[in-house]
Structure formats: C-alpha cells, structure tokens
Amino acid sequence: MIALSLAEIAAVVGGQTHDIPDPTAQVTGPVVRDSREVEPGSLFVAFVGERVDGHDFAQAVVEAGAVAVLASRPVGVPAIVVDDVQTALGALARHVVQKLGTTLVALTGSAGKTSTKDLIAQVLQRKAPTVWTPGSLNNEIGLPLTALSATEETRFLVLEMGARGIGHIRYLTGLTPPRIGLVLNVGTAHIGEFGGREQIAQAKGELVESLPPAEEGGVAILNADDPLVRAMASRTKAKVILFGESDEADVRAENVRLTDTGQPAFRLHTPSGASDVTMRLYGEHHVSNALAAAAVAHELGMSAEEIATALSEAGSLSRWRMEVTERPDGVTIVNDAYNANPESMRAALRALAAMGGASRAQGGRTWAVLGKMAELGDEALAEHDAVGRLAVRLNVSKLVAVGGREAAWLQLGAYNEGSWGEESVHVSDAQAAVDLLRSELRPGDVVLVKASRSVGLESVAQALLETGAEGEVAAR
C-alpha cells in the first residue's frame, strides 16, 4: 500500500486510536487479513469469522512487524478501533484509489471472470505496472484488499467483481469506482439465488451504471454476442465498445478454430488493425475472453499486434482452471475443478472433445469426471440432465458422475441420450472416482475434472497426478 500514517488512516475510516505511542508512524507494507501474510510495516485487519477471530492474533502480528491492527475492539497492542471492520476496510480502499488516480478496470459476468481478468492483467502488464485481483477474491473483502495492494507505480488496477444478489456490484463500485467497466455475459450461475437471468442481468448491469460519462473518460465494454449484455448500453452514459464474433463488434474475431490440441486460434480485428492469435489456453470459450481483454487493451492504447502477441503468450494465473498436465505415462489430466456452472461445464466438455481428437487417432479416450453444479435452484435437474446429454453428443468416451443426487441426474441424462453401455457411470465420492480411474486409464487418455468448488473434485485431479507410470508425481 502507499505509505499512510496511522493518524491519517484513523481519520479516513472514522476510527479511534488505542495503544498507539506515535500516530505519525506509517503503514508501508501490505494490508492483510491473514496473520501468516504479515510483513514489517503491515496493517492487520481483524475479522471475526465463524471459526477464527482475528483479534486473537493481534499480539502475534505486531510481534511479526505489523504497525497496527484495524479492529472492532481494543486488543492491547497498537490498534485503530472502528464500529465495523469491513466498512472501514472499504473506506480505506476508496481513499487510496482516489489518492493514486490509477486507471481502474472492473469486470463482471456469469462465467469466465477470473480467466478474463488474468488475460487483461497479462496484456496490460506489458504496457505499464498493473495490479489485479488474485484468484477469485472478488467480494466485499477481497476487492478492497486487492485495491490496497496498489502503489504509486501502479498504472492499471484490474478488479474482478462478483455478485450474489442485486446491489452487490453497486456496493463494490462505490468502494473502487471504475473508469472502464466490462460485462462478459449473463448466464445461469447463481440463478437459484437471483431467481432468473433477467435478475442476473440487472445485477451485472450495475457495473456500467457506475461508470463516468463518456466526456469524463468512462468506457463500457459489452459482449455483442449476448443480447442481455448488449442491452446494457442503454443503462450507461459511458462510451460503449462492443466485442465478440458479431460483424457489428468493434473488437471481433474471424476464422475462429481450434488446434489439434484444443487451443483456440483466430484473426483479431480492432479499430486500429488486425493480427493473428494462437492461444496457450484450452477451449474455444477463451476466444470471447480474449476479445474482452483485447477491447480493454485497445482502449488503453495498445496496438493490435501488441495485443495479439500478449494474448498468444498468456497463460493461466489462477489454479484449477483448465490446468493441463501430462503424466509420464501419457495420460493428460485437465483440472478445471475450481468451480462450475452450466455455461462453463459445456465449454469445458467442448474443450475436452477437441483435445481428444488427436488422442483418439492413437487409441486414447476422453474422460469427463463431473460433479454437482451448485446454486441452480429449480433449474438444477434440467441443467444436470443437459450436461449429461451433451457429454454423449460430443462423443466423450467415458462419463464419471461423482456424488449424490445431482451426479445421478448427470448420469441419467447421458443414459437417456444413448449411453447404455459402460460409457457412463455414477460413483459415490471422489475416492471411488480415483479408484476407478487408476484401474482404467491408459496412455493417450485425456481426463477432465470439473464441479462446483464445494464438491472438492480437485482432489481427484491431484490424486491422479500422483499416479504416473511409475507411481511418481508427474507435473509439466
């Protein structure tokens, strides 16, 4: 964080200083909520969680070098005491962002937020120092913590914004007001909480409503291929840039195709020129993500050639998102187990089918190890059934549905679509899936592992990676 005195922080957050001998002492290190991340000069934020109370670590973090604790009660060490720690953290983030004057890019969407954020970060980093959301820390705590990691050198701040209901994104944009706002798509993720896609669109569109008008530099970047997103143009006074495969898109892709290994390639067109892209990431769904990143980069002054080069060299910065590893015995594991919704599940299955093209020619098979998609409400049965059917239509060799009721629906969908033999199977838990795969996999097979985060199927991928041809850990 930029250097701020304890007195200034107390004034910004409306707090009282306790046990602080020198109010002019400065916070020069990171603002953290995890005591293990404390460094000399840090400010430790003491949250009260369901299992752990951050106030209990106050003495330890000060001994480790923290200048003070942001707390909701006196803790016997230097502290700024406030009524609500979360509100104070947000106020501090807003103060720092305004003081820095960095260009703030915010993005949201039902699917692909983290992958797109990682692409934007890697492209913009080539132009100037950039800070971005780590992983999926996109809520009312993670977002201000990310913003507070910016420094005087930071030129671009890229923030992912998630929403669990109407008003959430409006709250986040109040903490860190963006100049550029990007909406990727409106899908069915969290539809059980929102109640419908129209409600999801209402929530996501709060981002473009927060932008400054065009004459003050506000830019809304919208997906031309998603009608609900495109309609958000009427909800903003910012300049509107469209991306997608539509002919009307300002930043668009032509000649989209997949390589033999399932990696997307296309001709990128921007208002200032065109250039070819071949991505390192897997799956055609990354074309839309790449176009969104390209639209942001073009708006910030990068050429088509610079953007294409950056996109072609960009990788995944976040764990368990189409993480591809080949074992020494020739089995390929695709760990996409961080999260799942109907849109991302379909995209991952199509990527698996593309990746399996070359392996089939040599006798390899494709395996889809799938689990529950959470928070679908009344749509859960239909969506799980549809994913099971899609696995059959894509000619996935083996479907392994893992878990309880939702997994049974996946397997039933596959069965009803025509998987009557051994092409699909329902197993009770992750260990049963591991046991089955260890006994069945052979060189050339490609295994996709995907489910909602709560299912924890990353354990399946990790177990399989520890089972190479000679039982050794295999990682590429």
The 8 nearest C-alpha neighbors of each residue, nearest first, counted from 0:
[[1, 148, 147, 29, 150, 149, 28, 2],
 [0, 2, 150, 3, 27, 151, 149, 95],
 [1, 3, 27, 26, 25, 0, 4, 28],
 [4, 2, 25, 26, 1, 7, 5, 8],
 [3, 5, 25, 23, 7, 6, 24, 26],
 [4, 6, 8, 22, 7, 25, 24, 9],
 [5, 7, 22, 9, 4, 8, 23, 10],
 [8, 6, 10, 4, 9, 5, 11, 3],
 [7, 9, 5, 11, 10, 6, 12, 4],
 [10, 8, 14, 6, 12, 7, 11, 13],
 [9, 11, 7, 13, 8, 12, 6, 14],
 [12, 10, 8, 9, 13, 7, 91, 90],
 [13, 11, 87, 9, 14, 10, 90, 91],
 [12, 14, 10, 11, 9, 81, 15, 87],
 [15, 13, 81, 9, 80, 12, 79, 10],
 [14, 16, 80, 79, 9, 17, 81, 13],
 [15, 17, 79, 78, 80, 19, 14, 9],
 [18, 16, 78, 19, 77, 79, 15, 73],
 [17, 19, 77, 76, 20, 78, 75, 16],
 [18, 20, 77, 17, 21, 22, 16, 78],
 [21, 19, 18, 22, 77, 17, 24, 23],
 [20, 22, 23, 19, 24, 5, 6, 18],
 [23, 21, 6, 5, 24, 19, 20, 4],
 [22, 24, 4, 21, 5, 25, 6, 7],
 [25, 23, 4, 22, 21, 5, 26, 66],
 [26, 24, 4, 3, 27, 5, 2, 23],
 [25, 27, 40, 3, 2, 28, 41, 4],
 [26, 28, 2, 40, 25, 0, 1, 41],
 [29, 27, 41, 40, 26, 0, 39, 38],
 [30, 28, 41, 0, 31, 148, 42, 27],
 [29, 31, 42, 41, 43, 144, 147, 28],
 [32, 30, 43, 33, 44, 29, 42, 36],
 [31, 33, 44, 43, 45, 34, 46, 30],
 [34, 32, 35, 36, 31, 37, 43, 44],
 [33, 35, 36, 37, 60, 32, 56, 43],
 [34, 36, 33, 37, 60, 38, 32, 31],
 [37, 35, 34, 33, 38, 31, 32, 29],
 [38, 36, 34, 35, 41, 65, 60, 31],
 [37, 39, 41, 64, 40, 36, 65, 28],
 [40, 38, 64, 41, 65, 28, 63, 37],
 [39, 41, 28, 27, 26, 65, 66, 64],
 [42, 40, 28, 65, 29, 38, 39, 30],
 [41, 43, 30, 67, 65, 68, 66, 26],
 [42, 44, 68, 31, 32, 30, 69, 41],
 [45, 43, 69, 32, 68, 31, 46, 42],
 [46, 44, 53, 54, 70, 69, 43, 32],
 [47, 45, 53, 48, 44, 52, 84, 32],
 [46, 48, 52, 53, 51, 45, 49, 54],
 [49, 47, 51, 50, 52, 46, 53, 45],
 [48, 50, 51, 47, 52, 46, 53, 45],
 [49, 51, 48, 52, 47, 53, 46, 55],
 [52, 50, 48, 49, 53, 47, 55, 46],
 [53, 51, 47, 54, 48, 55, 46, 50],
 [54, 52, 45, 46, 55, 56, 47, 51],
 [53, 55, 45, 57, 56, 52, 74, 70],
 [54, 56, 53, 57, 52, 58, 51, 74],
 [57, 55, 59, 54, 53, 58, 60, 34],
 [58, 56, 54, 60, 59, 55, 61, 74],
 [59, 57, 61, 60, 56, 62, 76, 75],
 [58, 60, 62, 56, 57, 61, 63, 34],
 [61, 59, 63, 62, 57, 65, 58, 34],
 [62, 60, 65, 64, 63, 58, 59, 57],
 [61, 63, 59, 60, 64, 58, 65, 57],
 [64, 62, 60, 61, 65, 59, 37, 38],
 [63, 65, 39, 61, 62, 38, 40, 66],
 [66, 64, 41, 61, 40, 67, 60, 42],
 [67, 65, 40, 41, 42, 26, 64, 61],
 [68, 66, 77, 78, 42, 65, 43, 61],
 [67, 69, 78, 43, 70, 42, 44, 79],
 [70, 68, 44, 79, 78, 45, 43, 80],
 [71, 69, 80, 45, 72, 68, 79, 84],
 [70, 72, 81, 80, 82, 84, 83, 73],
 [71, 73, 70, 80, 74, 81, 54, 82],
 [74, 72, 75, 80, 17, 78, 70, 71],
 [73, 75, 76, 72, 57, 54, 78, 70],
 [74, 76, 73, 18, 77, 58, 57, 78],
 [75, 77, 74, 18, 78, 58, 57, 61],
 [78, 76, 19, 18, 67, 17, 68, 75],
 [79, 77, 68, 67, 17, 69, 16, 80],
 [78, 80, 16, 69, 15, 14, 70, 9],
 [79, 81, 70, 71, 15, 14, 72, 78],
 [82, 80, 14, 71, 83, 84, 70, 79],
 [81, 83, 71, 84, 80, 14, 87, 72],
 [84, 82, 86, 81, 85, 87, 71, 70],
 [83, 85, 87, 86, 88, 71, 70, 81],
 [86, 84, 88, 87, 83, 89, 140, 139],
 [87, 85, 89, 88, 83, 84, 90, 12],
 [86, 88, 12, 90, 84, 89, 85, 91],
 [89, 87, 85, 91, 86, 90, 84, 92],
 [88, 90, 92, 86, 87, 91, 174, 143],
 [91, 89, 87, 93, 92, 88, 12, 94],
 [90, 92, 94, 88, 89, 93, 12, 87],
 [93, 91, 89, 95, 143, 94, 90, 147],
 [92, 94, 174, 90, 96, 91, 175, 95],
 [95, 93, 91, 97, 92, 96, 98, 90],
 [94, 96, 98, 92, 97, 93, 99, 91],
 [97, 95, 99, 93, 98, 94, 92, 100],
 [98, 96, 94, 100, 95, 99, 93, 101],
 [97, 99, 95, 96, 100, 94, 93, 101],
 [100, 98, 96, 101, 97, 95, 151, 150],
 [99, 101, 97, 98, 96, 102, 103, 154],
 [100, 102, 154, 99, 155, 103, 153, 156],
 [103, 101, 155, 156, 154, 104, 100, 178],
 [102, 104, 156, 177, 178, 155, 157, 101],
 [103, 105, 157, 179, 177, 180, 156, 158],
 [106, 104, 158, 180, 159, 177, 157, 181],
 [107, 105, 181, 159, 180, 182, 160, 158],
 [106, 108, 182, 160, 112, 159, 161, 183],
 [109, 107, 183, 184, 182, 110, 112, 185],
 [108, 110, 186, 185, 188, 184, 187, 111],
 [111, 109, 108, 112, 343, 184, 342, 186],
 [110, 112, 114, 113, 115, 288, 108, 109],
 [113, 111, 115, 114, 110, 107, 108, 116],
 [112, 114, 116, 115, 111, 117, 135, 134],
 [115, 113, 117, 111, 116, 112, 118, 315],
 [116, 114, 118, 288, 112, 117, 113, 111],
 [115, 117, 113, 119, 118, 114, 112, 120],
 [116, 118, 114, 120, 115, 119, 316, 113],
 [119, 117, 115, 121, 120, 116, 292, 122],
 [120, 118, 292, 116, 122, 121, 117, 123],
 [119, 121, 117, 123, 118, 122, 124, 116],
 [120, 122, 124, 118, 119, 123, 117, 313],
 [121, 123, 119, 309, 120, 124, 125, 118],
 [124, 122, 125, 126, 120, 121, 119, 127],
 [125, 123, 121, 129, 127, 126, 122, 128],
 [126, 124, 123, 122, 127, 121, 309, 128],
 [125, 127, 123, 124, 128, 122, 301, 129],
 [126, 128, 124, 125, 154, 129, 123, 155],
 [129, 127, 153, 154, 124, 152, 155, 130],
 [128, 130, 155, 124, 153, 156, 154, 127],
 [131, 129, 156, 149, 157, 155, 153, 128],
 [132, 130, 157, 156, 158, 133, 120, 129],
 [131, 133, 158, 145, 159, 136, 134, 157],
 [134, 132, 136, 135, 131, 145, 317, 316],
 [133, 135, 317, 136, 132, 113, 318, 316],
 [134, 136, 137, 113, 133, 132, 159, 141],
 [137, 135, 141, 134, 138, 133, 132, 142],
 [136, 138, 160, 142, 159, 161, 135, 141],
 [139, 137, 141, 140, 142, 161, 136, 160],
 [138, 140, 142, 141, 171, 143, 137, 85],
 [141, 139, 138, 142, 143, 144, 85, 136],
 [142, 140, 136, 144, 138, 137, 143, 139],
 [141, 143, 137, 145, 144, 140, 138, 139],
 [144, 142, 146, 92, 145, 89, 141, 140],
 [143, 145, 147, 141, 142, 146, 140, 30],
 [146, 144, 142, 148, 143, 147, 132, 141],
 [145, 147, 143, 148, 144, 149, 92, 142],
 [146, 148, 144, 0, 145, 149, 92, 143],
 [147, 149, 0, 145, 146, 29, 150, 144],
 [148, 150, 147, 0, 146, 153, 130, 151],
 [151, 149, 1, 152, 153, 0, 148, 99],
 [150, 152, 153, 99, 1, 149, 154, 101],
 [151, 153, 150, 154, 128, 149, 129, 127],
 [154, 152, 128, 150, 151, 129, 149, 155],
 [153, 155, 101, 128, 129, 127, 102, 152],
 [156, 154, 129, 102, 153, 101, 103, 157],
 [155, 157, 103, 130, 131, 129, 104, 102],
 [158, 156, 131, 104, 105, 103, 130, 155],
 [157, 159, 105, 132, 131, 104, 160, 156],
 [158, 160, 106, 137, 105, 107, 132, 116],
 [161, 159, 137, 107, 106, 158, 138, 168],
 [162, 160, 137, 138, 107, 159, 168, 163],
 [161, 163, 167, 164, 168, 160, 202, 138],
 [162, 164, 167, 192, 161, 189, 165, 193],
 [165, 163, 162, 193, 167, 166, 202, 192],
 [164, 166, 202, 167, 201, 163, 162, 198],
 [167, 165, 169, 168, 170, 164, 202, 205],
 [168, 166, 170, 162, 169, 165, 164, 171],
 [167, 169, 171, 170, 166, 162, 205, 172],
 [168, 170, 166, 172, 167, 171, 205, 173],
 [171, 169, 173, 167, 168, 172, 166, 174],
 [172, 170, 168, 174, 173, 169, 175, 167],
 [171, 173, 176, 175, 169, 174, 170, 168],
 [172, 174, 170, 171, 175, 176, 169, 93],
 [175, 173, 93, 171, 172, 89, 176, 92],
 [174, 176, 172, 93, 173, 177, 171, 96],
 [175, 177, 172, 173, 174, 178, 209, 103],
 [178, 176, 103, 179, 104, 105, 175, 210],
 [177, 179, 217, 103, 210, 104, 218, 211],
 [178, 180, 218, 104, 177, 217, 219, 105],
 [179, 181, 219, 105, 106, 207, 104, 220],
 [180, 182, 106, 220, 219, 221, 105, 183],
 [183, 181, 107, 221, 108, 106, 184, 220],
 [184, 182, 108, 222, 107, 181, 221, 185],
 [185, 183, 108, 109, 182, 228, 225, 186],
 [184, 186, 109, 200, 108, 227, 199, 228],
 [187, 185, 109, 188, 184, 196, 342, 110],
 [186, 188, 190, 189, 196, 341, 109, 340],
 [187, 189, 340, 190, 109, 186, 375, 374],
 [190, 188, 374, 191, 192, 375, 187, 193],
 [191, 189, 193, 187, 375, 192, 188, 194],
 [190, 192, 376, 375, 374, 189, 194, 193],
 [191, 193, 190, 189, 194, 374, 163, 164],
 [194, 192, 190, 191, 195, 198, 164, 199],
 [193, 195, 190, 191, 192, 198, 196, 199],
 [196, 194, 198, 197, 190, 193, 199, 191],
 [197, 195, 199, 198, 200, 187, 186, 185],
 [198, 196, 200, 199, 195, 201, 227, 194],
 [197, 199, 201, 196, 200, 195, 193, 202],
 [198, 200, 196, 202, 201, 197, 193, 203],
 [201, 199, 197, 203, 198, 202, 204, 185],
 [200, 202, 198, 204, 199, 203, 197, 205],
 [201, 203, 165, 199, 200, 204, 205, 198],
 [204, 202, 200, 205, 201, 206, 199, 107],
 [205, 203, 206, 201, 202, 207, 200, 231],
 [204, 206, 208, 203, 169, 202, 207, 168],
 [205, 207, 204, 209, 208, 203, 180, 168],
 [208, 206, 209, 210, 204, 235, 205, 180],
 [207, 209, 205, 235, 206, 210, 234, 204],
 [210, 208, 207, 206, 205, 172, 211, 169],
 [211, 209, 207, 217, 208, 178, 237, 177],
 [210, 212, 217, 215, 237, 178, 213, 209],
 [213, 211, 237, 236, 217, 215, 214, 210],
 [212, 214, 237, 238, 217, 216, 215, 236],
 [213, 215, 212, 216, 217, 237, 211, 238],
 [216, 214, 213, 212, 217, 211, 237, 178],
 [217, 215, 213, 214, 218, 212, 178, 211],
 [216, 218, 211, 237, 213, 178, 212, 210],
 [217, 219, 238, 179, 237, 239, 180, 220],
 [220, 218, 239, 180, 237, 238, 207, 179],
 [221, 219, 181, 240, 241, 239, 180, 218],
 [222, 220, 241, 182, 229, 181, 228, 223],
 [223, 221, 242, 224, 225, 183, 241, 243],
 [222, 224, 241, 243, 229, 242, 225, 248],
 [223, 225, 222, 243, 245, 226, 244, 229],
 [224, 226, 228, 227, 222, 223, 229, 184],
 [227, 225, 229, 228, 230, 224, 223, 222],
 [226, 228, 230, 225, 229, 200, 185, 231],
 [229, 227, 230, 225, 231, 226, 222, 184],
 [228, 230, 226, 231, 223, 227, 221, 222],
 [229, 231, 232, 227, 228, 226, 233, 234],
 [230, 232, 234, 233, 229, 228, 204, 227],
 [233, 231, 230, 234, 235, 229, 239, 221],
 [232, 234, 231, 235, 230, 236, 229, 208],
 [235, 233, 231, 232, 208, 207, 236, 204],
 [234, 236, 208, 237, 207, 233, 232, 210],
 [235, 237, 212, 213, 238, 211, 234, 210],
 [238, 236, 213, 212, 217, 218, 235, 219],
 [237, 239, 218, 213, 219, 217, 240, 236],
 [240, 238, 219, 220, 218, 237, 232, 241],
 [239, 241, 220, 219, 221, 249, 238, 242],
 [242, 240, 248, 221, 249, 223, 222, 220],
 [243, 241, 250, 248, 222, 223, 251, 249],
 [244, 242, 251, 223, 245, 248, 224, 222],
 [243, 245, 251, 252, 246, 224, 248, 253],
 [244, 246, 247, 248, 243, 224, 223, 251],
 [247, 245, 248, 244, 251, 243, 249, 252],
 [246, 248, 245, 249, 223, 241, 244, 251],
 [247, 249, 241, 242, 250, 245, 246, 251],
 [248, 250, 241, 242, 251, 240, 269, 270],
 [251, 249, 242, 269, 248, 268, 294, 290],
 [250, 252, 243, 244, 268, 248, 242, 267],
 [253, 251, 267, 244, 266, 265, 268, 243],
 [252, 254, 266, 255, 265, 267, 251, 244],
 [255, 253, 265, 266, 256, 252, 264, 267],
 [256, 254, 265, 253, 264, 252, 263, 257],
 [257, 255, 264, 263, 254, 265, 258, 283],
 [258, 256, 263, 261, 262, 264, 259, 283],
 [257, 259, 261, 262, 260, 263, 256, 264],
 [260, 258, 261, 357, 257, 356, 354, 353],
 [259, 261, 354, 258, 262, 353, 357, 257],
 [262, 260, 354, 353, 258, 257, 281, 259],
 [261, 263, 281, 258, 257, 260, 282, 280],
 [264, 262, 257, 283, 278, 256, 277, 282],
 [263, 265, 277, 256, 276, 255, 257, 278],
 [266, 264, 255, 254, 276, 253, 275, 252],
 [265, 267, 275, 253, 252, 274, 254, 276],
 [268, 266, 252, 274, 273, 275, 251, 265],
 [267, 269, 273, 251, 250, 272, 252, 266],
 [268, 270, 250, 272, 271, 273, 303, 249],
 [271, 269, 272, 249, 268, 250, 273, 297],
 [272, 270, 269, 303, 302, 273, 268, 297],
 [273, 271, 269, 303, 270, 268, 274, 302],
 [272, 274, 268, 267, 303, 269, 266, 275],
 [273, 275, 267, 304, 266, 303, 307, 276],
 [276, 274, 266, 267, 265, 307, 277, 273],
 [277, 275, 307, 265, 264, 311, 266, 278],
 [278, 276, 264, 311, 263, 265, 279, 275],
 [277, 279, 311, 280, 263, 262, 264, 276],
 [278, 280, 314, 262, 311, 312, 281, 313],
 [279, 281, 278, 262, 314, 282, 315, 285],
 [282, 280, 262, 261, 350, 279, 321, 263],
 [283, 281, 350, 284, 262, 261, 285, 263],
 [282, 284, 285, 263, 286, 350, 257, 281],
 [285, 283, 286, 282, 346, 287, 288, 350],
 [284, 286, 288, 283, 287, 289, 282, 280],
 [287, 285, 289, 284, 288, 283, 290, 263],
 [286, 288, 290, 285, 289, 284, 243, 291],
 [289, 287, 285, 115, 291, 286, 290, 292],
 [288, 290, 286, 292, 291, 287, 285, 293],
 [291, 289, 293, 287, 292, 288, 242, 294],
 [292, 290, 294, 288, 289, 293, 242, 287],
 [293, 291, 119, 289, 295, 290, 294, 118],
 [292, 294, 290, 296, 291, 295, 297, 289],
 [295, 293, 291, 297, 292, 296, 250, 290],
 [296, 294, 292, 298, 293, 297, 299, 291],
 [297, 295, 299, 293, 298, 294, 301, 292],
 [298, 296, 301, 300, 294, 299, 295, 293],
 [297, 299, 295, 296, 300, 294, 301, 218],
 [300, 298, 296, 297, 301, 295, 123, 294],
 [299, 301, 297, 298, 296, 302, 126, 295],
 [300, 302, 297, 296, 299, 305, 306, 303],
 [303, 301, 305, 304, 306, 297, 300, 271],
 [302, 304, 306, 305, 272, 273, 274, 307],
 [303, 305, 307, 302, 306, 274, 308, 273],
 [306, 304, 302, 308, 303, 307, 301, 309],
 [305, 307, 303, 309, 304, 308, 310, 293],
 [308, 306, 304, 310, 276, 309, 305, 303],
 [307, 309, 311, 305, 306, 310, 304, 312],
 [308, 310, 306, 122, 312, 307, 311, 313],
 [311, 309, 313, 307, 312, 308, 306, 278],
 [312, 310, 278, 277, 308, 309, 276, 313],
 [311, 313, 309, 310, 308, 279, 314, 278],
 [314, 312, 310, 311, 309, 121, 118, 279],
 [315, 313, 279, 280, 316, 312, 118, 117],
 [314, 316, 317, 117, 114, 313, 280, 320],
 [315, 317, 117, 314, 318, 134, 114, 133],
 [318, 316, 134, 315, 320, 319, 133, 113],
 [319, 317, 320, 316, 322, 337, 134, 315],
 [318, 320, 335, 337, 334, 322, 336, 321],
 [319, 321, 335, 322, 318, 337, 334, 317],
 [320, 322, 335, 334, 333, 323, 319, 281],
 [321, 323, 334, 320, 333, 319, 335, 324],
 [324, 322, 333, 332, 321, 334, 325, 331],
 [325, 323, 332, 475, 331, 474, 326, 333],
 [324, 326, 331, 330, 329, 332, 475, 327],
 [325, 327, 473, 330, 328, 329, 467, 331],
 [328, 326, 329, 467, 468, 473, 325, 330],
 [327, 329, 468, 326, 442, 330, 467, 441],
 [328, 330, 442, 443, 326, 327, 325, 331],
 [329, 331, 444, 442, 443, 326, 328, 325],
 [332, 330, 325, 445, 324, 326, 446, 444],
 [333, 331, 446, 324, 323, 445, 334, 325],
 [334, 332, 323, 447, 322, 321, 446, 335],
 [335, 333, 322, 319, 448, 321, 336, 460],
 [336, 334, 320, 321, 319, 449, 448, 337],
 [335, 337, 449, 457, 450, 319, 338, 334],
 [338, 336, 319, 452, 335, 320, 451, 339],
 [337, 339, 451, 452, 336, 450, 449, 340],
 [340, 338, 451, 450, 372, 343, 344, 449],
 [339, 341, 188, 343, 372, 342, 344, 187],
 [342, 340, 344, 343, 345, 382, 187, 339],
 [343, 341, 345, 344, 340, 346, 186, 110],
 [342, 344, 346, 340, 345, 341, 339, 347],
 [345, 343, 341, 347, 346, 342, 340, 339],
 [346, 344, 348, 342, 343, 347, 341, 349],
 [345, 347, 343, 349, 344, 348, 284, 350],
 [346, 348, 350, 344, 349, 345, 343, 351],
 [349, 347, 351, 345, 350, 346, 352, 344],
 [348, 350, 352, 346, 351, 347, 345, 353],
 [349, 351, 282, 347, 353, 348, 352, 261],
 [352, 350, 348, 354, 349, 353, 355, 347],
 [351, 353, 349, 355, 350, 354, 348, 393],
 [354, 352, 261, 350, 355, 351, 356, 349],
 [355, 353, 261, 260, 351, 352, 356, 350],
 [354, 356, 358, 352, 353, 357, 365, 359],
 [357, 355, 353, 359, 354, 358, 352, 259],
 [356, 358, 359, 360, 355, 259, 354, 260],
 [357, 359, 363, 355, 361, 360, 443, 356],
 [360, 358, 363, 362, 361, 356, 357, 364],
 [359, 361, 358, 357, 362, 356, 363, 355],
 [362, 360, 359, 358, 363, 443, 357, 364],
 [361, 363, 359, 360, 358, 364, 443, 444],
 [362, 364, 443, 444, 359, 358, 361, 442],
 [365, 363, 444, 396, 359, 445, 366, 362],
 [364, 366, 445, 396, 395, 355, 444, 446],
 [367, 365, 446, 397, 398, 396, 447, 445],
 [366, 368, 398, 447, 369, 446, 399, 397],
 [369, 367, 399, 448, 447, 400, 398, 366],
 [370, 368, 400, 449, 450, 367, 448, 401],
 [371, 369, 450, 401, 406, 400, 402, 449],
 [370, 372, 405, 450, 451, 373, 406, 454],
 [371, 373, 451, 340, 339, 450, 370, 374],
 [372, 374, 375, 451, 371, 340, 189, 339],
 [373, 375, 189, 191, 376, 190, 192, 372],
 [376, 374, 191, 379, 190, 378, 373, 189],
 [377, 375, 191, 378, 374, 379, 190, 192],
 [376, 378, 379, 375, 191, 380, 381, 190],
 [377, 379, 375, 376, 381, 380, 382, 191],
 [380, 378, 375, 382, 377, 381, 376, 383],
 [381, 379, 383, 382, 378, 384, 408, 405],
 [380, 382, 384, 378, 379, 383, 385, 377],
 [383, 381, 385, 379, 384, 380, 378, 386],
 [384, 382, 409, 386, 385, 380, 381, 408],
 [383, 385, 412, 409, 381, 387, 408, 382],
 [386, 384, 382, 388, 383, 387, 381, 389],
 [385, 387, 389, 383, 388, 384, 382, 390],
 [388, 386, 413, 409, 412, 384, 390, 385],
 [387, 389, 413, 412, 385, 416, 391, 386],
 [388, 390, 392, 386, 391, 387, 393, 385],
 [391, 389, 393, 387, 395, 388, 392, 386],
 [392, 390, 394, 389, 388, 393, 395, 413],
 [393, 391, 389, 394, 390, 388, 395, 416],
 [392, 394, 390, 391, 395, 389, 352, 349],
 [395, 393, 391, 392, 396, 390, 352, 389],
 [394, 396, 390, 365, 393, 397, 391, 352],
 [395, 397, 365, 364, 366, 394, 422, 398],
 [396, 398, 422, 366, 423, 395, 367, 365],
 [399, 397, 423, 367, 366, 368, 422, 400],
 [398, 400, 368, 424, 423, 425, 367, 369],
 [401, 399, 425, 406, 369, 370, 410, 368],
 [400, 402, 370, 426, 406, 428, 427, 369],
 [403, 401, 427, 428, 406, 370, 426, 400],
 [404, 402, 406, 405, 407, 427, 401, 428],
 [403, 405, 407, 406, 408, 402, 371, 409],
 [406, 404, 408, 407, 371, 403, 409, 383],
 [405, 407, 400, 409, 402, 408, 403, 404],
 [408, 406, 404, 410, 405, 409, 411, 403],
 [407, 409, 411, 405, 406, 384, 410, 383],
 [410, 408, 387, 406, 383, 384, 412, 407],
 [409, 411, 407, 413, 412, 408, 387, 400],
 [412, 410, 408, 414, 413, 409, 407, 415],
 [411, 413, 384, 387, 388, 415, 409, 410],
 [412, 414, 387, 388, 416, 410, 411, 418],
 [415, 413, 418, 411, 417, 416, 412, 419],
 [416, 414, 412, 417, 413, 411, 418, 388],
 [417, 415, 413, 388, 414, 418, 412, 391],
 [416, 418, 414, 415, 419, 413, 391, 388],
 [417, 419, 414, 413, 422, 420, 416, 423],
 [420, 418, 414, 417, 421, 422, 423, 415],
 [419, 421, 422, 418, 423, 414, 417, 424],
 [420, 422, 423, 419, 424, 418, 397, 398],
 [423, 421, 397, 420, 418, 396, 398, 424],
 [424, 422, 398, 421, 397, 399, 410, 418],
 [423, 425, 399, 400, 398, 410, 426, 421],
 [424, 426, 400, 399, 401, 410, 407, 406],
 [427, 425, 401, 428, 431, 400, 432, 402],
 [426, 428, 402, 401, 431, 403, 425, 429],
 [429, 427, 402, 431, 401, 430, 426, 432],
 [428, 430, 432, 431, 459, 433, 456, 401],
 [429, 431, 433, 432, 428, 434, 459, 427],
 [432, 430, 434, 428, 429, 433, 426, 435],
 [431, 433, 429, 435, 430, 434, 436, 426],
 [432, 434, 430, 436, 435, 431, 459, 437],
 [435, 433, 431, 437, 432, 436, 430, 438],
 [436, 434, 432, 438, 433, 437, 431, 439],
 [435, 437, 439, 433, 438, 440, 434, 432],
 [436, 438, 434, 435, 439, 440, 433, 463],
 [437, 439, 436, 435, 440, 434, 433, 441],
 [438, 440, 436, 437, 435, 441, 434, 444],
 [441, 439, 436, 437, 438, 444, 442, 330],
 [440, 442, 444, 443, 439, 330, 363, 329],
 [443, 441, 329, 330, 444, 328, 363, 440],
 [442, 444, 363, 329, 330, 358, 441, 445],
 [443, 445, 363, 364, 330, 442, 365, 441],
 [444, 446, 331, 365, 332, 330, 366, 364],
 [447, 445, 366, 332, 333, 365, 367, 331],
 [446, 448, 333, 367, 368, 366, 334, 332],
 [449, 447, 368, 334, 335, 336, 369, 333],
 [448, 450, 336, 335, 369, 368, 447, 370],
 [451, 449, 370, 339, 336, 371, 369, 338],
 [450, 452, 338, 339, 372, 453, 454, 373],
 [451, 453, 338, 337, 454, 455, 450, 336],
 [452, 454, 451, 455, 373, 338, 450, 456],
 [455, 453, 452, 456, 451, 450, 371, 370],
 [454, 456, 457, 453, 452, 458, 336, 451],
 [457, 455, 458, 459, 454, 336, 429, 450],
 [458, 456, 460, 336, 459, 455, 461, 334],
 [459, 457, 461, 456, 460, 462, 455, 429],
 [460, 458, 462, 457, 456, 461, 433, 429],
 [461, 459, 457, 463, 458, 462, 334, 464],
 [460, 462, 458, 464, 463, 459, 457, 465],
 [463, 461, 459, 465, 464, 460, 458, 466],
 [464, 462, 466, 460, 465, 461, 459, 433],
 [465, 463, 461, 466, 462, 473, 472, 460],
 [464, 466, 472, 462, 463, 471, 467, 473],
 [465, 467, 470, 463, 464, 471, 472, 462],
 [468, 466, 470, 471, 469, 326, 327, 328],
 [467, 469, 328, 470, 327, 466, 471, 326],
 [470, 468, 467, 471, 466, 328, 327, 472],
 [471, 469, 466, 467, 468, 465, 472, 473],
 [472, 470, 467, 469, 465, 466, 473, 468],
 [471, 473, 465, 464, 467, 466, 474, 470],
 [472, 474, 326, 464, 467, 471, 327, 465],
 [475, 473, 324, 326, 472, 325, 464, 327],
 [474, 324, 325, 473, 326, 323, 327, 472]]
